[in-house]
Amino acid sequence: LENVSEKINENLFFTLCNIVEQDNKYLIATSENSIVNIDFKLDDLKSRSKNFLLQNIDKPDDELLFALILKNLSDRQISIDKKLIDYIIKRIDRSYGKIVDFIYKIDEVSLKKKRSINLSTIKEVLGE
């Protein structure tokens, strides 16, 4: 049954690639493994996968992390001292998803406790 499922998924993906190409559109696919390294069973899909442009998405550096945190806080109309953002940067997991999760949690804790965000709130959310 697993092989049947793989073949159906490959056929659907190949069909999607064809539609995208026919309509002169773009397809962005994300994967932990490079598409050119996937062992497709469908020969046409193997060939098509070699035409993909590849881009690695690295974890954010300090500058980008600062901007992402500031932007996410601003979106929620939260203002905190830049020193607190620097504190967060040194301790937060460097992934885009974790940043969003952190901002959500810190906002939630702040609202529940009805107090502004301070160092103790940040430590609590970071689990320190």
Rosetta constraint file for C-alpha pairs under 8 A:
AtomPair CA 1 CA 5 HARMONIC 6.29 0.50
AtomPair CA 2 CA 6 HARMONIC 6.19 0.50
AtomPair CA 3 CA 7 HARMONIC 6.17 0.50
AtomPair CA 4 CA 8 HARMONIC 6.23 0.50
AtomPair CA 5 CA 9 HARMONIC 6.15 0.50
AtomPair CA 6 CA 10 HARMONIC 6.06 0.50
AtomPair CA 7 CA 11 HARMONIC 6.06 0.50
AtomPair CA 7 CA 41 HARMONIC 7.40 0.50
AtomPair CA 7 CA 42 HARMONIC 7.54 0.50
AtomPair CA 8 CA 12 HARMONIC 6.14 0.50
AtomPair CA 9 CA 13 HARMONIC 6.09 0.50
AtomPair CA 10 CA 14 HARMONIC 6.01 0.50
AtomPair CA 10 CA 40 HARMONIC 7.34 0.50
AtomPair CA 10 CA 41 HARMONIC 7.80 0.50
AtomPair CA 10 CA 42 HARMONIC 6.82 0.50
AtomPair CA 10 CA 45 HARMONIC 7.33 0.50
AtomPair CA 11 CA 15 HARMONIC 6.07 0.50
AtomPair CA 11 CA 42 HARMONIC 7.66 0.50
AtomPair CA 12 CA 16 HARMONIC 6.12 0.50
AtomPair CA 13 CA 17 HARMONIC 6.20 0.50
AtomPair CA 14 CA 18 HARMONIC 6.26 0.50
AtomPair CA 14 CA 44 HARMONIC 7.70 0.50
AtomPair CA 14 CA 45 HARMONIC 5.71 0.50
AtomPair CA 14 CA 48 HARMONIC 7.99 0.50
AtomPair CA 15 CA 19 HARMONIC 6.23 0.50
AtomPair CA 16 CA 20 HARMONIC 6.16 0.50
AtomPair CA 17 CA 21 HARMONIC 6.19 0.50
AtomPair CA 17 CA 27 HARMONIC 7.61 0.50
AtomPair CA 18 CA 22 HARMONIC 6.03 0.50
AtomPair CA 19 CA 23 HARMONIC 6.08 0.50
AtomPair CA 20 CA 24 HARMONIC 6.09 0.50
AtomPair CA 20 CA 25 HARMONIC 5.02 0.50
AtomPair CA 20 CA 26 HARMONIC 6.17 0.50
AtomPair CA 20 CA 27 HARMONIC 6.75 0.50
AtomPair CA 21 CA 25 HARMONIC 6.13 0.50
AtomPair CA 21 CA 26 HARMONIC 7.53 0.50
AtomPair CA 31 CA 35 HARMONIC 7.42 0.50
AtomPair CA 33 CA 37 HARMONIC 6.91 0.50
AtomPair CA 33 CA 38 HARMONIC 7.32 0.50
AtomPair CA 34 CA 38 HARMONIC 6.90 0.50
AtomPair CA 34 CA 54 HARMONIC 7.61 0.50
AtomPair CA 35 CA 49 HARMONIC 6.31 0.50
AtomPair CA 35 CA 50 HARMONIC 7.94 0.50
AtomPair CA 35 CA 52 HARMONIC 7.75 0.50
AtomPair CA 36 CA 46 HARMONIC 7.80 0.50
AtomPair CA 36 CA 49 HARMONIC 5.86 0.50
AtomPair CA 36 CA 50 HARMONIC 5.76 0.50
AtomPair CA 36 CA 52 HARMONIC 7.95 0.50
AtomPair CA 39 CA 46 HARMONIC 7.48 0.50
AtomPair CA 40 CA 45 HARMONIC 6.61 0.50
AtomPair CA 40 CA 46 HARMONIC 5.59 0.50
AtomPair CA 41 CA 45 HARMONIC 7.88 0.50
AtomPair CA 41 CA 46 HARMONIC 7.47 0.50
AtomPair CA 42 CA 46 HARMONIC 6.35 0.50
AtomPair CA 43 CA 47 HARMONIC 6.28 0.50
AtomPair CA 44 CA 48 HARMONIC 6.10 0.50
AtomPair CA 45 CA 49 HARMONIC 5.92 0.50
AtomPair CA 46 CA 50 HARMONIC 6.81 0.50
AtomPair CA 47 CA 51 HARMONIC 7.48 0.50
AtomPair CA 48 CA 52 HARMONIC 7.48 0.50
AtomPair CA 59 CA 94 HARMONIC 5.85 0.50
AtomPair CA 59 CA 95 HARMONIC 5.86 0.50
AtomPair CA 59 CA 96 HARMONIC 7.66 0.50
AtomPair CA 60 CA 64 HARMONIC 5.53 0.50
AtomPair CA 60 CA 65 HARMONIC 5.63 0.50
AtomPair CA 60 CA 94 HARMONIC 6.27 0.50
AtomPair CA 60 CA 95 HARMONIC 7.00 0.50
AtomPair CA 60 CA 96 HARMONIC 7.66 0.50
AtomPair CA 61 CA 65 HARMONIC 5.93 0.50
AtomPair CA 62 CA 66 HARMONIC 6.02 0.50
AtomPair CA 62 CA 89 HARMONIC 6.71 0.50
AtomPair CA 63 CA 67 HARMONIC 6.35 0.50
AtomPair CA 64 CA 68 HARMONIC 6.05 0.50
AtomPair CA 65 CA 69 HARMONIC 6.10 0.50
AtomPair CA 65 CA 89 HARMONIC 6.67 0.50
AtomPair CA 65 CA 94 HARMONIC 7.65 0.50
AtomPair CA 66 CA 70 HARMONIC 6.04 0.50
AtomPair CA 66 CA 85 HARMONIC 6.73 0.50
AtomPair CA 66 CA 86 HARMONIC 7.37 0.50
AtomPair CA 66 CA 89 HARMONIC 6.84 0.50
AtomPair CA 67 CA 71 HARMONIC 5.93 0.50
AtomPair CA 68 CA 72 HARMONIC 6.04 0.50
AtomPair CA 68 CA 99 HARMONIC 7.62 0.50
AtomPair CA 69 CA 73 HARMONIC 6.03 0.50
AtomPair CA 69 CA 85 HARMONIC 7.32 0.50
AtomPair CA 69 CA 99 HARMONIC 6.76 0.50
AtomPair CA 69 CA 103 HARMONIC 7.44 0.50
AtomPair CA 70 CA 74 HARMONIC 5.98 0.50
AtomPair CA 70 CA 85 HARMONIC 7.73 0.50
AtomPair CA 71 CA 75 HARMONIC 6.10 0.50
AtomPair CA 72 CA 76 HARMONIC 6.60 0.50
AtomPair CA 72 CA 100 HARMONIC 7.09 0.50
AtomPair CA 72 CA 103 HARMONIC 6.72 0.50
AtomPair CA 73 CA 77 HARMONIC 6.24 0.50
AtomPair CA 73 CA 78 HARMONIC 4.98 0.50
AtomPair CA 73 CA 79 HARMONIC 6.69 0.50
AtomPair CA 73 CA 103 HARMONIC 6.63 0.50
AtomPair CA 74 CA 78 HARMONIC 5.45 0.50
AtomPair CA 74 CA 79 HARMONIC 6.72 0.50
AtomPair CA 76 CA 107 HARMONIC 7.95 0.50
AtomPair CA 80 CA 84 HARMONIC 6.81 0.50
AtomPair CA 80 CA 85 HARMONIC 7.48 0.50
AtomPair CA 80 CA 117 HARMONIC 6.91 0.50
AtomPair CA 80 CA 118 HARMONIC 7.80 0.50
AtomPair CA 81 CA 85 HARMONIC 6.83 0.50
AtomPair CA 82 CA 86 HARMONIC 6.28 0.50
AtomPair CA 83 CA 87 HARMONIC 6.25 0.50
AtomPair CA 84 CA 88 HARMONIC 6.24 0.50
AtomPair CA 84 CA 118 HARMONIC 7.64 0.50
AtomPair CA 84 CA 119 HARMONIC 6.78 0.50
AtomPair CA 85 CA 89 HARMONIC 6.17 0.50
AtomPair CA 86 CA 90 HARMONIC 6.50 0.50
AtomPair CA 87 CA 91 HARMONIC 6.76 0.50
AtomPair CA 88 CA 92 HARMONIC 5.74 0.50
AtomPair CA 88 CA 122 HARMONIC 7.46 0.50
AtomPair CA 91 CA 126 HARMONIC 7.66 0.50
AtomPair CA 92 CA 98 HARMONIC 7.70 0.50
AtomPair CA 92 CA 99 HARMONIC 7.49 0.50
AtomPair CA 92 CA 126 HARMONIC 7.23 0.50
AtomPair CA 93 CA 98 HARMONIC 6.29 0.50
AtomPair CA 93 CA 99 HARMONIC 7.55 0.50
AtomPair CA 94 CA 98 HARMONIC 7.17 0.50
AtomPair CA 94 CA 99 HARMONIC 7.50 0.50
AtomPair CA 95 CA 99 HARMONIC 6.43 0.50
AtomPair CA 96 CA 100 HARMONIC 6.59 0.50
AtomPair CA 97 CA 101 HARMONIC 6.19 0.50
AtomPair CA 98 CA 102 HARMONIC 5.92 0.50
AtomPair CA 99 CA 103 HARMONIC 6.27 0.50
AtomPair CA 100 CA 104 HARMONIC 6.21 0.50
AtomPair CA 101 CA 105 HARMONIC 6.14 0.50
AtomPair CA 102 CA 106 HARMONIC 6.03 0.50
AtomPair CA 102 CA 125 HARMONIC 7.17 0.50
AtomPair CA 102 CA 126 HARMONIC 7.82 0.50
AtomPair CA 103 CA 107 HARMONIC 6.07 0.50
AtomPair CA 104 CA 108 HARMONIC 6.15 0.50
AtomPair CA 105 CA 109 HARMONIC 6.10 0.50
AtomPair CA 105 CA 125 HARMONIC 6.67 0.50
AtomPair CA 106 CA 110 HARMONIC 6.03 0.50
AtomPair CA 106 CA 117 HARMONIC 7.47 0.50
AtomPair CA 106 CA 121 HARMONIC 7.11 0.50
AtomPair CA 106 CA 122 HARMONIC 6.84 0.50
AtomPair CA 106 CA 125 HARMONIC 6.13 0.50
AtomPair CA 107 CA 111 HARMONIC 6.13 0.50
AtomPair CA 107 CA 117 HARMONIC 7.99 0.50
AtomPair CA 108 CA 112 HARMONIC 6.14 0.50
AtomPair CA 109 CA 113 HARMONIC 6.08 0.50
AtomPair CA 109 CA 121 HARMONIC 7.39 0.50
AtomPair CA 109 CA 125 HARMONIC 7.83 0.50
AtomPair CA 110 CA 114 HARMONIC 5.74 0.50
AtomPair CA 110 CA 115 HARMONIC 5.47 0.50
AtomPair CA 110 CA 116 HARMONIC 5.96 0.50
AtomPair CA 110 CA 117 HARMONIC 5.99 0.50
AtomPair CA 110 CA 121 HARMONIC 7.31 0.50
AtomPair CA 111 CA 115 HARMONIC 6.80 0.50
AtomPair CA 117 CA 121 HARMONIC 5.82 0.50
AtomPair CA 117 CA 122 HARMONIC 7.07 0.50
AtomPair CA 118 CA 122 HARMONIC 6.33 0.50
AtomPair CA 119 CA 123 HARMONIC 6.13 0.50
AtomPair CA 120 CA 124 HARMONIC 6.09 0.50
AtomPair CA 121 CA 125 HARMONIC 6.30 0.50
AtomPair CA 122 CA 126 HARMONIC 6.10 0.50
AtomPair CA 123 CA 127 HARMONIC 6.00 0.50
AtomPair CA 123 CA 128 HARMONIC 5.03 0.50
AtomPair CA 124 CA 128 HARMONIC 5.95 0.50
